Structures are given as structure tokens and as C-alpha cells.
Amino acid sequence: MWLKGNAKFLLGNPQLSMADLSLVSEIMQLEVLSDSERDRILGPHEKIRGWVQNVKKATSPHFDEVHELILKVKTRTAATLGSELSKDLKTASKL
């Protein structure tokens, strides 16, 4: 509904707006999920994925700078979960 026609930004606007910046910040929080969970949520919504890329291009390089912390959290969380899973598997194998 908000991504009308072939326009790059919300509500069919040809230019980036505060609404785009606000919503992309919310959508980017999904990055902390596992890849499979994020893909499950966003997978069927190619227009949203394309819109995120449009916002990223329009705000580059600042987009990556602003979302750097989220991506670091994702990396750290994945490493921690991998380590915990490894421990659980070792414990299970001893049982």
C-alpha cells in the first residue's frame, strides 16, 4: 500500500522523506534475527527489500554508518549462539 507503483520511496514519492528514514530504521532491526528468520519475514515482500536498497543508495555512505552497530550485534550474537550450540552438542554427546 505504501510502496505505490514503481516509485522508489514511500507513498509514490520520487525523493526520500523522513517517513522513509523512520521506517527503514524499524525494518533494519530485523537484521539482528537469524538469516532464516529475517528471510521468512521479508522473503515474500520483494518490494520492501527493493525499497530498503533504494533508501540505502540514497543515503550512502551514512546508511551503513548508522546501521553498523546493528550489524555488529548480529555478528556477535551469531558467534555467541554458535558457541552455545557447540557446548550443548558436546554435553548431549556425553549423555
Secondary structure, DSSP 8 states (H G I E B T S, - for coil): --S-TT-SSGGG-SS--HHHHHHHHHHHGGGGS-HHHHHHHHTT-HHHHHHHHHHHHHHTTHHHHHTHHHHHHHHHHHHHHHHHHHHHHHHHHH-
